[in-house]
């Protein structure tokens, strides 16, 4: 499993409900082109500091690279804040304490 992590600052991240709703509307229904192989999306928000992380998971590194190209084409609007960094990782451990 692989994950692409995008960092954001500013915009509507001070209002997590608004930020989450905006992203939810973007991903409901048909997946955006290039993200057909995405397996999972997590959105983390730091309300106090106006920061957020978008984690998009893929089964293979190739799928992640395809998704990265697609996501880089999507420019966040002013309300979304500024994308400050993008990092990519292989997931070394995914442990669910409830299993």
Secondary structure by P-SEA (a helix, b strand, c coil): cbbbbbbbcccccccaaaaaaaaaaacccccccccccccbbbbbbccccccbbbbbbbccaaaaaaaaaaaaacccccccccccbbbbbcccbbbbccc
